[in-house]
Amino acid sequence: MPIRIFGFSALWSPYFLAVLLVIIMLFFWVTTKGRRHFQNSEPLTKRQALLFVSAVIILYTIKGSPLDLLGHIMMTYHMLQMAVLYLVVPPLFIKAIPWWIWRPVMTLPVVKPLFSFSSRPLLALILFNGLFSFYHIPLIFDFVKMNEVFHSLYTVMLFFFAVCMWWPLVNEQPGEKGLDGLKKVGYIFANGILLTPACALIIFASAPLYATYSDGTAWLKAMELCVPSSTLSNLQLSGPELFSNMAVVEDQKTGGIVMKVVQEIVFGVVLAQVFFEWVRKEEKEADKLTEAALARHNKTM
């Protein structure tokens, strides 16, 4: 059965798209004409502009396009959403937003103590991965998926802790001491290890874990997050099996595999960046040592 039966609004989320377009316009106004209101502001670079627009496009694709609707029908698409939303979008936004915007936000009375605490590397690892794993406990998962308020709150909270988790790795704040090369490598590997149990739970389960993907009543309740209940009542649907030929358990396993593969790709890319940064740093230090040695040699001549 085609998903277009749910209607244009459910498929393309026009209100969400409008909000994102406003955010893009606001971002470019603040970083151009509005930057005079910020101390020590710098011109927006092409790289930052490209990263910000890319992050917004990806965010809309996973939360506003038909992919979001498919994420309520199949676990495979839901796990793809989770992987991209928490492992791809946060580092893009961190790098895209200039430091002179981040700094005043991070010093707000309420934000400063919370972010300073939550972005400490060890705590950031535990908080994000703990909340991510907690979310995938079947009882918690089904409860959150069937309650619009809790689903929104949990999504925002998990996104915030995803930003905190990525902050020690990718933030470019001048004068802020971050992790060095070796610690970054350990941090990346620790992230991969801590995400594995949740993926393993889903991949190796021999029976359906989540009622919102296997029970018709629970599924219809969860579908109300993206489709009006009046529309659902007129469609007379029995369950997600109407839209997929894949068995529930196979869909579940595929979802866990997708999550793990995306995680490995993202962390692999970041690990490569860390390695090349380390190599460049070592080359610069070697050049400095060579110059210093030559200078000492010339003095003795």
C-alpha positions in Angstrom: 0.0 0.0 0.0 1.5 3.4 -0.9 2.3 5.9 1.9 0.7 8.8 -0.1 -2.6 7.7 1.5 -1.6 9.6 4.6 -1.7 13.0 2.8 0.7 15.7 1.8 1.1 17.2 5.3 2.1 13.9 6.9 4.5 13.2 4.0 6.3 16.6 3.8 5.6 18.4 7.1 5.2 21.9 5.6 5.1 23.7 9.0 8.4 22.1 10.0 9.8 23.2 6.6 8.6 26.7 7.2 10.3 26.8 10.7 13.6 25.6 9.2 13.5 28.2 6.4 13.0 30.9 9.1 15.9 29.5 11.0 18.1 29.7 7.9 17.1 33.3 7.2 17.7 34.2 10.9 21.1 32.5 10.8 22.3 34.4 7.8 20.9 37.7 9.1 22.7 37.3 12.5 26.0 36.2 10.8 26.0 39.2 8.4 24.1 42.4 9.2 23.4 41.3 12.8 26.9 40.4 13.8 27.6 44.0 14.9 25.7 43.2 18.0 28.2 40.5 19.0 31.7 41.3 20.5 34.7 40.2 18.4 32.5 38.9 15.6 34.1 37.6 12.4 32.7 37.3 8.9 30.8 34.1 8.1 33.0 31.8 6.0 31.8 29.8 3.0 32.5 26.6 4.9 30.3 27.6 7.8 27.5 28.7 5.5 27.7 25.4 3.6 27.8 23.3 6.7 24.8 25.1 8.2 22.6 24.7 5.1 23.7 21.1 4.8 22.8 20.4 8.4 19.3 22.0 8.0 18.7 20.0 4.7 19.7 16.8 6.4 17.5 17.6 9.4 14.5 18.2 7.2 15.2 15.0 5.2 15.1 12.8 8.3 12.4 14.6 10.3 10.2 16.4 7.7 10.3 14.3 4.5 8.5 10.9 3.8 11.5 9.3 5.6 10.0 10.5 8.9 6.7 8.8 8.1 8.6 5.6 7.0 10.4 5.7 10.4 7.0 5.1 12.1 6.3 2.2 9.8 9.6 0.4 9.7 12.3 0.0 12.3 15.0 0.2 9.6 14.1 3.8 8.7 13.6 4.7 12.4 17.2 3.6 13.2 18.5 5.4 10.2 16.8 8.6 11.5 18.3 8.1 15.0 21.8 7.5 13.6 21.7 10.6 11.4 19.9 12.9 13.9 22.4 12.2 16.7 25.6 11.3 14.9 25.6 13.5 11.8 23.6 16.6 12.5 25.1 17.8 15.8 28.7 18.0 14.7 27.6 19.8 11.5 25.8 22.5 13.6 28.7 22.8 16.1 31.1 23.5 13.2 28.7 25.7 11.3 27.7 28.1 14.0 30.5 30.7 14.6 32.3 30.7 17.9 31.2 34.3 18.6 27.6 33.1 18.6 28.3 29.9 20.7 30.2 31.9 23.4 27.4 34.2 24.6 24.9 31.4 24.4 27.1 29.1 26.5 27.6 31.9 29.2 23.9 32.4 29.8 23.1 31.8 33.6 21.0 28.7 33.0 23.0 27.2 30.1 26.5 27.7 31.5 26.4 25.3 34.5 24.3 22.7 32.7 26.5 22.7 29.5 29.8 22.9 31.4 28.8 19.8 33.4 27.2 17.8 30.6 30.0 18.4 28.1 32.8 17.0 30.3 34.1 14.1 28.1 33.5 11.2 30.5 30.1 12.5 31.6 29.1 13.3 28.0 29.9 9.8 27.0 27.9 8.3 29.8 24.9 10.6 29.5 24.4 10.4 25.8 25.0 6.6 25.4 23.1 5.9 28.6 20.0 7.8 27.5 20.3 6.3 24.0 20.4 2.7 25.4 17.7 3.5 28.0 15.4 4.7 25.1 15.7 1.3 23.4 14.4 -0.7 26.3 11.1 -2.0 24.9 8.9 -0.7 27.7 10.4 2.8 27.5 10.5 2.8 23.7 6.8 2.0 23.3 5.8 4.4 26.0 7.7 7.3 24.4 6.6 6.5 20.9 2.9 6.6 21.9 3.1 9.8 23.8 3.6 13.0 21.8 4.8 15.1 24.8 7.3 12.6 26.1 8.5 11.8 22.5 9.2 15.5 21.9 10.9 16.0 25.2 13.1 12.9 24.9 14.1 13.8 21.3 15.1 17.3 22.4 16.9 16.0 25.5 18.8 13.3 23.5 19.8 15.9 20.9 21.1 18.2 23.6 23.3 15.4 25.0 24.4 14.4 21.5 25.7 18.0 21.1 27.4 17.7 24.5 28.9 14.3 23.4 30.3 15.8 20.2 31.5 19.0 21.7 34.9 17.8 23.1 35.6 16.3 19.6 34.7 19.0 17.1 34.2 22.4 18.7 36.4 25.1 17.4 36.2 27.6 20.3 39.4 29.8 20.4 41.3 29.5 23.6 39.3 26.4 24.8 41.3 23.4 25.7 40.0 20.4 24.0 41.0 16.7 23.8 44.4 16.0 22.2 44.9 13.5 19.4 45.3 10.4 21.5 42.5 11.2 23.8 40.2 11.9 20.8 41.0 8.4 19.5 40.1 6.9 22.9 37.0 9.0 23.1 35.8 7.8 19.6 36.4 4.1 20.4 34.6 4.5 23.8 31.6 5.9 22.0 31.6 3.0 19.6 31.8 0.5 22.4 29.0 2.2 24.5 26.6 2.3 21.6 27.1 -1.4 20.8 24.8 -2.9 23.5 21.7 -1.1 22.2 22.5 -2.2 18.7 23.2 -5.8 19.8 19.9 -6.0 21.7 18.1 -5.1 18.4 20.2 -7.2 16.0 20.2 -10.4 17.9 16.7 -10.5 19.3 14.8 -13.5 17.9 11.3 -12.0 18.5 9.7 -8.6 18.0 10.8 -6.2 20.8 8.5 -3.2 20.2 4.8 -3.2 20.2 4.7 0.0 18.1 6.1 -2.0 15.2 4.4 -5.3 15.7 1.0 -4.6 17.4 -1.7 -2.9 15.2 -3.2 -0.9 18.1 0.1 0.3 19.5 1.3 1.1 16.0 -1.7 3.3 15.1 -1.3 5.2 18.4 2.4 5.8 17.5 1.4 6.9 14.0 -0.5 9.8 15.6 2.9 11.5 16.1 3.0 12.3 12.4 -0.5 11.6 11.0 -3.7 13.2 12.4 -5.9 10.8 14.3 -8.9 11.8 12.1 -7.0 10.7 9.0 -6.0 7.4 10.6 -9.6 6.6 11.6 -10.8 7.0 8.0 -8.1 4.7 6.6 -9.1 1.5 8.5 -5.5 0.2 8.8 -4.5 -3.0 10.6 -0.8 -2.5 11.0 2.6 -1.7 9.4 2.7 -5.0 7.5 0.4 -3.3 4.9 3.4 -1.1 3.8 6.3 -3.6 3.9 7.0 -7.1 2.8 9.8 -7.5 5.4 9.0 -9.5 8.5 9.0 -7.6 11.8 12.0 -9.4 13.2 14.0 -9.0 10.0 13.1 -5.3 9.9 14.2 -5.0 13.5 17.5 -6.7 12.8 18.1 -4.5 9.7 17.4 -1.4 11.8 20.1 -2.4 14.4 22.6 -3.1 11.6 21.9 0.2 9.9 22.5 2.1 13.2 25.8 0.3 13.7 27.0 0.8 10.1 26.2 4.5 10.2 27.9 4.8 13.5 31.1 3.1 12.2 31.1 5.3 9.1 30.7 8.5 11.0 33.3 7.6 13.7 35.6 6.3 11.0 35.5 9.7 9.2 36.1 11.6 12.4 39.0 9.2 13.3 40.6 9.9 9.9 40.3 13.6 10.5 41.9 13.3 13.9 44.7 11.2 12.5 45.5 13.7 9.7 45.3 16.6 12.2 47.8 14.8 14.4 50.1 14.2 11.4 50.0 17.9 10.4 50.7 18.9 14.0 53.6 16.6 14.2 55.0 17.9 10.9 54.7 21.5 12.2 56.5 20.6 15.4 59.2 18.8 13.5 59.7 21.8 11.3 60.0 24.1 14.4 62.6 21.8 16.0 64.6 21.7 12.7 64.5 25.5 12.5 65.6 25.8 16.1 68.4 23.4 15.6 69.6 25.2 12.5 69.5 28.5 14.4 71.6 27.1 17.2 74.0 25.6 14.7 74.4 29.0 12.9 75.1 30.7 16.1 78.0 28.3 16.9 79.6 28.9 13.5 
